[in-house]
């Protein structure tokens, strides 16, 4: 699960950066505010890569997904990208857990085979 979630978060890092470039061109947003918000989002996405397996890591990831969707009020394309990354985040968690369970079953089976051999 960690690998899939981290891959999604790194993708979001780049999307947040590119959204910052788009938002920088808007007349009603100052560059300081845009890059402060984008910098926090980008830093959070990288920090979450290491926090996925810790308590609260998944919930913080969901909070980042909600923030990404809500950023669509500033850059409308982010509604679509936010929903897409929200789907990727769900898939990363859902299928990542299934992969982790399959790996654990396989490791237990290998251990049992070695014990009987």
N, CA, C and O atoms as a GROMACS GRO file, in nm:
protein
  468
    1UNK      N    1   0.083  -0.118   0.000
    1UNK     CA    2   0.000   0.000   0.000
    1UNK      C    3   0.087   0.125   0.000
    1UNK      O    4   0.054   0.225  -0.064
    2UNK      N    5   0.196   0.117   0.071
    2UNK     CA    6   0.281   0.236   0.084
    2UNK      C    7   0.332   0.284  -0.052
    2UNK      O    8   0.334   0.404  -0.078
    3UNK      N    9   0.373   0.192  -0.136
    3UNK     CA   10   0.427   0.230  -0.267
    3UNK      C   11   0.321   0.296  -0.354
    3UNK      O   12   0.347   0.399  -0.417
    4UNK      N   13   0.202   0.238  -0.358
    4UNK     CA   14   0.095   0.296  -0.440
    4UNK      C   15   0.054   0.433  -0.390
    4UNK      O   16   0.036   0.526  -0.469
    5UNK      N   17   0.039   0.447  -0.258
    5UNK     CA   18  -0.001   0.577  -0.202
    5UNK      C   19   0.108   0.682  -0.223
    5UNK      O   20   0.078   0.797  -0.256
    6UNK      N   21   0.233   0.641  -0.205
    6UNK     CA   22   0.343   0.737  -0.226
    6UNK      C   23   0.350   0.781  -0.371
    6UNK      O   24   0.381   0.897  -0.399
    7UNK      N   25   0.323   0.692  -0.463
    7UNK     CA   26   0.324   0.728  -0.605
    7UNK      C   27   0.214   0.830  -0.635
    7UNK      O   28   0.236   0.925  -0.711
    8UNK      N   29   0.098   0.811  -0.577
    8UNK     CA   30  -0.011   0.906  -0.595
    8UNK      C   31   0.026   1.042  -0.537
    8UNK      O   32   0.000   1.146  -0.599
    9UNK      N   33   0.087   1.042  -0.418
    9UNK     CA   34   0.124   1.168  -0.353
    9UNK      C   35   0.232   1.242  -0.431
    9UNK      O   36   0.230   1.365  -0.438
   10UNK      N   37   0.326   1.171  -0.489
   10UNK     CA   38   0.430   1.238  -0.568
   10UNK      C   39   0.368   1.298  -0.694
   10UNK      O   40   0.406   1.408  -0.736
   11UNK      N   41   0.273   1.228  -0.754
   11UNK     CA   42   0.202   1.286  -0.868
   11UNK      C   43   0.128   1.414  -0.828
   11UNK      O   44   0.126   1.511  -0.904
   12UNK      N   45   0.069   1.412  -0.710
   12UNK     CA   46   0.000   1.532  -0.660
   12UNK      C   47   0.098   1.646  -0.636
   12UNK      O   48   0.064   1.763  -0.657
   13UNK      N   49   0.217   1.614  -0.592
   13UNK     CA   50   0.320   1.716  -0.572
   13UNK      C   51   0.337   1.799  -0.700
   13UNK      O   52   0.338   1.922  -0.695
   14UNK      N   53   0.351   1.731  -0.812
   14UNK     CA   54   0.370   1.800  -0.939
   14UNK      C   55   0.244   1.874  -0.983
   14UNK      O   56   0.252   1.986  -1.035
   15UNK      N   57   0.127   1.814  -0.962
   15UNK     CA   58   0.002   1.879  -1.001
   15UNK      C   59  -0.018   2.006  -0.919
   15UNK      O   60  -0.061   2.108  -0.974
   16UNK      N   61   0.012   2.003  -0.790
   16UNK     CA   62  -0.002   2.122  -0.707
   16UNK      C   63   0.093   2.231  -0.756
   16UNK      O   64   0.056   2.348  -0.761
   17UNK      N   65   0.214   2.192  -0.791
   17UNK     CA   66   0.311   2.290  -0.843
   17UNK      C   67   0.263   2.353  -0.973
   17UNK      O   68   0.274   2.475  -0.991
   18UNK      N   69   0.211   2.272  -1.063
   18UNK     CA   70   0.161   2.326  -1.190
   18UNK      C   71   0.037   2.412  -1.168
   18UNK      O   72   0.018   2.512  -1.237
   19UNK      N   73  -0.048   2.373  -1.072
   19UNK     CA   74  -0.165   2.455  -1.041
   19UNK      C   75  -0.120   2.590  -0.984
   19UNK      O   76  -0.185   2.692  -1.008
   20UNK      N   77  -0.011   2.590  -0.910
   20UNK     CA   78   0.043   2.716  -0.860
   20UNK      C   79   0.088   2.808  -0.972
   20UNK      O   80   0.069   2.929  -0.965
   21UNK      N   81   0.146   2.749  -1.075
   21UNK     CA   82   0.186   2.830  -1.191
   21UNK      C   83   0.065   2.891  -1.260
   21UNK      O   84   0.069   3.006  -1.306
   22UNK      N   85  -0.043   2.814  -1.268
   22UNK     CA   86  -0.166   2.866  -1.330
   22UNK      C   87  -0.226   2.974  -1.241
   22UNK      O   88  -0.265   3.080  -1.289
   23UNK      N   89  -0.235   2.948  -1.110
   23UNK     CA   90  -0.296   3.043  -1.018
   23UNK      C   91  -0.216   3.172  -1.008
   23UNK      O   92  -0.271   3.278  -0.979
   24UNK      N   93  -0.086   3.164  -1.032
   24UNK     CA   94   0.000   3.281  -1.026
   24UNK      C   95  -0.042   3.384  -1.132
   24UNK      O   96  -0.021   3.504  -1.113
   25UNK      N   97  -0.100   3.340  -1.240
   25UNK     CA   98  -0.141   3.429  -1.349
   25UNK      C   99  -0.275   3.496  -1.322
   25UNK      O  100  -0.314   3.587  -1.395
   26UNK      N  101  -0.346   3.454  -1.218
   26UNK     CA  102  -0.476   3.513  -1.187
   26UNK      C  103  -0.456   3.652  -1.127
   26UNK      O  104  -0.360   3.677  -1.055
   27UNK      N  105  -0.548   3.742  -1.158
   27UNK     CA  106  -0.538   3.879  -1.109
   27UNK      C  107  -0.576   3.893  -0.962
   27UNK      O  108  -0.522   3.980  -0.894
   28UNK      N  109  -0.667   3.811  -0.914
   28UNK     CA  110  -0.718   3.829  -0.779
   28UNK      C  111  -0.641   3.753  -0.671
   28UNK      O  112  -0.683   3.752  -0.555
   29UNK      N  113  -0.529   3.691  -0.705
   29UNK     CA  114  -0.448   3.618  -0.607
   29UNK      C  115  -0.305   3.670  -0.608
   29UNK      O  116  -0.243   3.684  -0.714
   30UNK      N  117  -0.254   3.699  -0.489
   30UNK     CA  118  -0.115   3.746  -0.483
   30UNK      C  119  -0.021   3.627  -0.491
   30UNK      O  120  -0.055   3.516  -0.450
   31UNK      N  121   0.096   3.651  -0.544
   31UNK     CA  122   0.194   3.543  -0.560
   31UNK      C  123   0.235   3.485  -0.425
   31UNK      O  124   0.260   3.365  -0.413
   32UNK      N  125   0.241   3.570  -0.324
   32UNK     CA  126   0.280   3.522  -0.190
   32UNK      C  127   0.179   3.421  -0.138
   32UNK      O  128   0.216   3.316  -0.086
   33UNK      N  129   0.051   3.454  -0.151
   33UNK     CA  130  -0.053   3.362  -0.103
   33UNK      C  131  -0.053   3.234  -0.185
   33UNK      O  132  -0.060   3.124  -0.129
   34UNK      N  133  -0.045   3.246  -0.316
   34UNK     CA  134  -0.046   3.128  -0.404
   34UNK      C  135   0.067   3.034  -0.368
   34UNK      O  136   0.045   2.915  -0.351
   35UNK      N  137   0.188   3.085  -0.357
   35UNK     CA  138   0.302   2.997  -0.334
   35UNK      C  139   0.313   2.950  -0.190
   35UNK      O  140   0.375   2.847  -0.163
   36UNK      N  141   0.254   3.024  -0.097
   36UNK     CA  142   0.247   2.974   0.041
   36UNK      C  143   0.155   2.854   0.048
   36UNK      O  144   0.189   2.750   0.105
   37UNK      N  145   0.036   2.868  -0.011
   37UNK     CA  146  -0.060   2.759  -0.010
   37UNK      C  147  -0.007   2.640  -0.089
   37UNK      O  148  -0.015   2.526  -0.043
   38UNK      N  149   0.046   2.665  -0.207
   38UNK     CA  150   0.099   2.555  -0.289
   38UNK      C  151   0.220   2.490  -0.221
   38UNK      O  152   0.236   2.368  -0.226
   39UNK      N  153   0.304   2.570  -0.160
   39UNK     CA  154   0.421   2.515  -0.090
   39UNK      C  155   0.381   2.424   0.024
   39UNK      O  156   0.441   2.318   0.045
   40UNK      N  157   0.279   2.466   0.099
   40UNK     CA  158   0.231   2.382   0.209
   40UNK      C  159   0.173   2.252   0.154
   40UNK      O  160   0.200   2.144   0.207
   41UNK      N  161   0.095   2.261   0.047
   41UNK     CA  162   0.038   2.141  -0.015
   41UNK      C  163   0.145   2.048  -0.070
   41UNK      O  164   0.136   1.927  -0.055
   42UNK      N  165   0.245   2.106  -0.134
   42UNK     CA  166   0.353   2.025  -0.191
   42UNK      C  167   0.435   1.960  -0.079
   42UNK      O  168   0.470   1.842  -0.089
   43UNK      N  169   0.465   2.035   0.026
   43UNK     CA  170   0.541   1.979   0.138
   43UNK      C  171   0.460   1.868   0.207
   43UNK      O  172   0.516   1.764   0.244
   44UNK      N  173   0.331   1.891   0.223
   44UNK     CA  174   0.246   1.789   0.285
   44UNK      C  175   0.242   1.662   0.202
   44UNK      O  176   0.244   1.552   0.256
   45UNK      N  177   0.236   1.676   0.071
   45UNK     CA  178   0.231   1.557  -0.014
   45UNK      C  179   0.360   1.476  -0.004
   45UNK      O  180   0.356   1.353  -0.007
   46UNK      N  181   0.473   1.544   0.008
   46UNK     CA  182   0.600   1.471   0.022
   46UNK      C  183   0.613   1.411   0.162
   46UNK      O  184   0.656   1.296   0.176
   47UNK      N  185   0.576   1.485   0.264
   47UNK     CA  186   0.585   1.434   0.401
   47UNK      C  187   0.492   1.315   0.423
   47UNK      O  188   0.526   1.222   0.496
   48UNK      N  189   0.377   1.318   0.359
   48UNK     CA  190   0.282   1.207   0.373
   48UNK      C  191   0.336   1.077   0.314
   48UNK      O  192   0.294   0.969   0.355
   49UNK      N  193   0.427   1.087   0.220
   49UNK     CA  194   0.487   0.965   0.163
   49UNK      C  195   0.551   0.880   0.272
   49UNK      O  196   0.546   0.757   0.266
   50UNK      N  197   0.610   0.945   0.370
   50UNK     CA  198   0.674   0.871   0.479
   50UNK      C  199   0.581   0.840   0.594
   50UNK      O  200   0.617   0.764   0.684
   51UNK      N  201   0.461   0.898   0.593
   51UNK     CA  202   0.368   0.881   0.704
   51UNK      C  203   0.252   0.787   0.672
   51UNK      O  204   0.163   0.771   0.756
   52UNK      N  205   0.250   0.728   0.557
   52UNK     CA  206   0.136   0.647   0.513
   52UNK      C  207   0.103   0.536   0.613
   52UNK      O  208  -0.014   0.516   0.645
   53UNK      N  209   0.203   0.466   0.661
   53UNK     CA  210   0.178   0.351   0.748
   53UNK      C  211   0.162   0.390   0.895
   53UNK      O  212   0.132   0.305   0.978
   54UNK      N  213   0.182   0.516   0.926
   54UNK     CA  214   0.167   0.562   1.065
   54UNK      C  215   0.022   0.599   1.092
   54UNK      O  216  -0.054   0.626   0.999
   55UNK      N  217  -0.017   0.599   1.220
   55UNK     CA  218  -0.155   0.636   1.254
   55UNK      C  219  -0.189   0.777   1.204
   55UNK      O  220  -0.113   0.871   1.225
   56UNK      N  221  -0.300   0.789   1.138
   56UNK     CA  222  -0.346   0.917   1.086
   56UNK      C  223  -0.294   0.952   0.948
   56UNK      O  224  -0.337   1.051   0.890
   57UNK      N  225  -0.203   0.874   0.894
   57UNK     CA  226  -0.145   0.903   0.763
   57UNK      C  227  -0.248   0.898   0.651
   57UNK      O  228  -0.252   0.985   0.565
   58UNK      N  229  -0.331   0.795   0.654
   58UNK     CA  230  -0.435   0.781   0.551
   58UNK      C  231  -0.536   0.896   0.562
   58UNK      O  232  -0.578   0.950   0.460
   59UNK      N  233  -0.573   0.932   0.684
   59UNK     CA  234  -0.670   1.040   0.703
   59UNK      C  235  -0.613   1.174   0.656
   59UNK      O  236  -0.685   1.254   0.596
   60UNK      N  237  -0.486   1.199   0.682
   60UNK     CA  238  -0.423   1.322   0.631
   60UNK      C  239  -0.421   1.321   0.479
   60UNK      O  240  -0.438   1.426   0.416
   61UNK      N  241  -0.400   1.205   0.421
   61UNK     CA  242  -0.405   1.193   0.275
   61UNK      C  243  -0.543   1.227   0.221
   61UNK      O  244  -0.555   1.294   0.119
   62UNK      N  245  -0.647   1.181   0.290
   62UNK     CA  246  -0.783   1.216   0.248
   62UNK      C  247  -0.806   1.366   0.260
   62UNK      O  248  -0.872   1.426   0.174
   63UNK      N  249  -0.751   1.428   0.366
   63UNK     CA  250  -0.766   1.573   0.381
   63UNK      C  251  -0.698   1.646   0.265
   63UNK      O  252  -0.749   1.746   0.216
   64UNK      N  253  -0.583   1.595   0.222
   64UNK     CA  254  -0.515   1.655   0.107
   64UNK      C  255  -0.599   1.639  -0.020
   64UNK      O  256  -0.603   1.729  -0.103
   65UNK      N  257  -0.666   1.525  -0.034
   65UNK     CA  258  -0.752   1.503  -0.151
   65UNK      C  259  -0.868   1.603  -0.152
   65UNK      O  260  -0.902   1.658  -0.257
   66UNK      N  261  -0.928   1.626  -0.036
   66UNK     CA  262  -1.038   1.723  -0.026
   66UNK      C  263  -0.988   1.862  -0.060
   66UNK      O  264  -1.054   1.936  -0.133
   67UNK      N  265  -0.871   1.898  -0.008
   67UNK     CA  266  -0.813   2.030  -0.037
   67UNK      C  267  -0.785   2.045  -0.187
   67UNK      O  268  -0.802   2.152  -0.244
   68UNK      N  269  -0.741   1.936  -0.249
   68UNK     CA  270  -0.712   1.941  -0.392
   68UNK      C  271  -0.840   1.967  -0.473
   68UNK      O  272  -0.839   2.044  -0.568
   69UNK      N  273  -0.949   1.901  -0.433
   69UNK     CA  274  -1.077   1.924  -0.502
   69UNK      C  275  -1.124   2.068  -0.477
   69UNK      O  276  -1.170   2.135  -0.569
   70UNK      N  277  -1.113   2.114  -0.354
   70UNK     CA  278  -1.159   2.249  -0.320
   70UNK      C  279  -1.075   2.358  -0.389
   70UNK      O  280  -1.121   2.470  -0.406
   71UNK      N  281  -0.954   2.324  -0.427
   71UNK     CA  282  -0.871   2.422  -0.498
   71UNK      C  283  -0.929   2.453  -0.636
   71UNK      O  284  -0.885   2.546  -0.704
   72UNK      N  285  -1.027   2.375  -0.677
   72UNK     CA  286  -1.097   2.402  -0.802
   72UNK      C  287  -1.172   2.534  -0.801
   72UNK      O  288  -1.206   2.586  -0.907
   73UNK      N  289  -1.200   2.588  -0.683
   73UNK     CA  290  -1.265   2.718  -0.676
   73UNK      C  291  -1.170   2.830  -0.720
   73UNK      O  292  -1.214   2.939  -0.756
   74UNK      N  293  -1.040   2.803  -0.717
   74UNK     CA  294  -0.940   2.900  -0.762
   74UNK      C  295  -0.899   2.870  -0.906
   74UNK      O  296  -0.898   2.958  -0.992
   75UNK      N  297  -0.866   2.744  -0.932
   75UNK     CA  298  -0.828   2.698  -1.066
   75UNK      C  299  -0.930   2.590  -1.105
   75UNK      O  300  -0.917   2.477  -1.058
   76UNK      N  301  -1.028   2.621  -1.187
   76UNK     CA  302  -1.138   2.528  -1.216
   76UNK      C  303  -1.096   2.388  -1.262
   76UNK      O  304  -1.165   2.291  -1.232
   77UNK      N  305  -0.987   2.375  -1.333
   77UNK     CA  306  -0.941   2.243  -1.379
   77UNK      C  307  -0.907   2.151  -1.261
   77UNK      O  308  -0.904   2.029  -1.276
   78UNK      N  309  -0.882   2.210  -1.145
   78UNK     CA  310  -0.847   2.129  -1.028
   78UNK      C  311  -0.965   2.049  -0.976
   78UNK      O  312  -0.946   1.952  -0.903
   79UNK      N  313  -1.089   2.087  -1.012
   79UNK     CA  314  -1.203   2.002  -0.976
   79UNK      C  315  -1.185   1.865  -1.040
   79UNK      O  316  -1.201   1.762  -0.974
   80UNK      N  317  -1.152   1.864  -1.167
   80UNK     CA  318  -1.134   1.739  -1.240
   80UNK      C  319  -1.011   1.664  -1.190
   80UNK      O  320  -1.017   1.545  -1.162
   81UNK      N  321  -0.899   1.735  -1.178
   81UNK     CA  322  -0.776   1.670  -1.132
   81UNK      C  323  -0.788   1.623  -0.988
   81UNK      O  324  -0.737   1.517  -0.952
   82UNK      N  325  -0.856   1.702  -0.906
   82UNK     CA  326  -0.876   1.662  -0.766
   82UNK      C  327  -0.959   1.536  -0.755
   82UNK      O  328  -0.927   1.447  -0.676
   83UNK      N  329  -1.064   1.528  -0.834
   83UNK     CA  330  -1.146   1.406  -0.833
   83UNK      C  331  -1.068   1.287  -0.888
   83UNK      O  332  -1.081   1.175  -0.837
   84UNK      N  333  -0.988   1.311  -0.990
   84UNK     CA  334  -0.907   1.202  -1.046
   84UNK      C  335  -0.807   1.151  -0.942
   84UNK      O  336  -0.791   1.030  -0.925
   85UNK      N  337  -0.740   1.242  -0.873
   85UNK     CA  338  -0.645   1.199  -0.771
   85UNK      C  339  -0.714   1.141  -0.649
   85UNK      O  340  -0.658   1.055  -0.581
   86UNK      N  341  -0.835   1.187  -0.620
   86UNK     CA  342  -0.912   1.124  -0.513
   86UNK      C  343  -0.943   0.978  -0.547
   86UNK      O  344  -0.935   0.891  -0.461
   87UNK      N  345  -0.978   0.953  -0.672
   87UNK     CA  346  -0.999   0.815  -0.716
   87UNK      C  347  -0.872   0.733  -0.712
   87UNK      O  348  -0.875   0.616  -0.672
   88UNK      N  349  -0.762   0.793  -0.752
   88UNK     CA  350  -0.634   0.723  -0.743
   88UNK      C  351  -0.596   0.693  -0.598
   88UNK      O  352  -0.542   0.587  -0.568
   89UNK      N  353  -0.626   0.788  -0.508
   89UNK     CA  354  -0.595   0.769  -0.367
   89UNK      C  355  -0.676   0.653  -0.311
   89UNK      O  356  -0.624   0.567  -0.240
   90UNK      N  357  -0.807   0.650  -0.345
   90UNK     CA  358  -0.891   0.538  -0.301
   90UNK      C  359  -0.836   0.405  -0.355
   90UNK      O  360  -0.825   0.308  -0.280
   91UNK      N  361  -0.804   0.403  -0.484
   91UNK     CA  362  -0.753   0.280  -0.545
   91UNK      C  363  -0.621   0.238  -0.483
   91UNK      O  364  -0.596   0.120  -0.462
   92UNK      N  365  -0.536   0.335  -0.452
   92UNK     CA  366  -0.407   0.304  -0.390
   92UNK      C  367  -0.427   0.238  -0.254
   92UNK      O  368  -0.357   0.143  -0.219
   93UNK      N  369  -0.521   0.289  -0.178
   93UNK     CA  370  -0.548   0.231  -0.046
   93UNK      C  371  -0.614   0.095  -0.060
   93UNK      O  372  -0.572  -0.002   0.002
   94UNK      N  373  -0.719   0.088  -0.142
   94UNK     CA  374  -0.796  -0.035  -0.157
   94UNK      C  375  -0.711  -0.150  -0.212
   94UNK      O  376  -0.704  -0.257  -0.151
   95UNK      N  377  -0.648  -0.126  -0.325
   95UNK     CA  378  -0.570  -0.233  -0.386
   95UNK      C  379  -0.436  -0.254  -0.316
   95UNK      O  380  -0.382  -0.365  -0.317
   96UNK      N  381  -0.384  -0.150  -0.255
   96UNK     CA  382  -0.261  -0.164  -0.178
   96UNK      C  383  -0.280  -0.258  -0.060
   96UNK      O  384  -0.193  -0.340  -0.030
   97UNK      N  385  -0.394  -0.248   0.007
   97UNK     CA  386  -0.423  -0.339   0.118
   97UNK      C  387  -0.438  -0.482   0.069
   97UNK      O  388  -0.393  -0.576   0.134
   98UNK      N  389  -0.503  -0.498  -0.047
   98UNK     CA  390  -0.516  -0.633  -0.102
   98UNK      C  391  -0.380  -0.692  -0.137
   98UNK      O  392  -0.356  -0.811  -0.114
   99UNK      N  393  -0.292  -0.610  -0.192
   99UNK     CA  394  -0.157  -0.657  -0.225
   99UNK      C  395  -0.081  -0.694  -0.098
   99UNK      O  396  -0.013  -0.796  -0.094
  100UNK      N  397  -0.093  -0.611   0.005
  100UNK     CA  398  -0.026  -0.640   0.132
  100UNK      C  399  -0.076  -0.771   0.192
  100UNK      O  400   0.003  -0.849   0.245
  101UNK      N  401  -0.207  -0.794   0.185
  101UNK     CA  402  -0.263  -0.920   0.236
  101UNK      C  403  -0.212  -1.039   0.156
  101UNK      O  404  -0.179  -1.143   0.214
  102UNK      N  405  -0.206  -1.026   0.024
  102UNK     CA  406  -0.156  -1.135  -0.060
  102UNK      C  407  -0.008  -1.163  -0.030
  102UNK      O  408   0.033  -1.279  -0.027
  103UNK      N  409   0.071  -1.057  -0.009
  103UNK     CA  410   0.212  -1.077   0.025
  103UNK      C  411   0.226  -1.149   0.159
  103UNK      O  412   0.312  -1.236   0.174
  104UNK      N  413   0.143  -1.113   0.255
  104UNK     CA  414   0.149  -1.178   0.387
  104UNK      C  415   0.110  -1.325   0.376
  104UNK      O  416   0.174  -1.410   0.438
  105UNK      N  417   0.007  -1.355   0.297
  105UNK     CA  418  -0.032  -1.496   0.277
  105UNK      C  419   0.080  -1.574   0.209
  105UNK      O  420   0.110  -1.686   0.248
  106UNK      N  421   0.141  -1.514   0.108
  106UNK     CA  422   0.249  -1.580   0.037
  106UNK      C  423   0.368  -1.605   0.129
  106UNK      O  424   0.428  -1.712   0.126
  107UNK      N  425   0.404  -1.505   0.212
  107UNK     CA  426   0.516  -1.520   0.305
  107UNK      C  427   0.485  -1.631   0.407
  107UNK      O  428   0.574  -1.709   0.442
  108UNK      N  429   0.360  -1.638   0.455
  108UNK     CA  430   0.324  -1.742   0.551
  108UNK      C  431   0.330  -1.879   0.484
  108UNK      O  432   0.373  -1.977   0.545
  109UNK      N  433   0.287  -1.885   0.359
  109UNK     CA  434   0.292  -2.012   0.287
  109UNK      C  435   0.437  -2.056   0.266
  109UNK      O  436   0.468  -2.174   0.283
  110UNK      N  437   0.524  -1.963   0.230
  110UNK     CA  438   0.666  -1.997   0.211
  110UNK      C  439   0.728  -2.043   0.342
  110UNK      O  440   0.808  -2.136   0.344
  111UNK      N  441   0.693  -1.978   0.450
  111UNK     CA  442   0.747  -2.016   0.582
  111UNK      C  443   0.700  -2.154   0.622
  111UNK      O  444   0.776  -2.233   0.677
  112UNK      N  445   0.571  -2.184   0.592
  112UNK     CA  446   0.517  -2.315   0.624
  112UNK      C  447   0.585  -2.423   0.540
  112UNK      O  448   0.612  -2.532   0.591
  113UNK      N  449   0.612  -2.395   0.414
  113UNK     CA  450   0.678  -2.492   0.327
  113UNK      C  451   0.822  -2.518   0.373
  113UNK      O  452   0.869  -2.631   0.368
  114UNK      N  453   0.890  -2.414   0.416
  114UNK     CA  454   1.027  -2.430   0.465
  114UNK      C  455   1.030  -2.508   0.596
  114UNK      O  456   1.125  -2.582   0.623
  115UNK      N  457   0.927  -2.492   0.678
  115UNK     CA  458   0.921  -2.563   0.806
  115UNK      C  459   0.897  -2.712   0.785
  115UNK      O  460   0.945  -2.795   0.863
  116UNK      N  461   0.821  -2.746   0.680
  116UNK     CA  462   0.794  -2.888   0.653
  116UNK      C  463   0.904  -2.956   0.573
  116UNK      O  464   0.910  -3.078   0.568
  117UNK      N  465   0.988  -2.878   0.512
  117UNK     CA  466   1.094  -2.937   0.429
  117UNK      C  467   1.214  -2.982   0.507
  117UNK      O  468   1.309  -3.034   0.449
   0.00000   0.00000   0.00000
